[in-house]
Amino acid sequence: MAKEGERLIIEPAPRKSLLAILATLSPLEEDFPLIPELPPTQSNSDALFARYQYRL
C-alpha cells in the first residue's frame, strides 16, 4: 500500500510458492482411519470401450 499525492495505491501481495506455504503448516495430530482394500470394480470407461468395440 502506498500513497501518491491524494491517491491511495493498493497492490496485491506477491504470491508465495506452494512449497513455502506448505512449510508453514504444522503436522496434523489426528490419525486417519485405514482404508480397506476392495476388489476392483468395472468402471464406466470399461463399459464405454466395450460399447465402442460392439459398433465396429
Rosetta blueprint (number, residue, H / E / L):
1 M L
2 A E
3 K E
4 E E
5 G L
6 E L
7 R E
8 L E
9 I E
10 I L
11 E L
12 P L
13 A L
14 P L
15 R L
16 K L
17 S L
18 L H
19 L H
20 A H
21 I H
22 L H
23 A H
24 T H
25 L L
26 S L
27 P L
28 L L
29 E L
30 E L
31 D L
32 F L
33 P L
34 L L
35 I L
36 P L
37 E L
38 L L
39 P L
40 P L
41 T L
42 Q L
43 S L
44 N H
45 S H
46 D H
47 A H
48 L H
49 F H
50 A H
51 R H
52 Y H
53 Q H
54 Y H
55 R H
56 L L
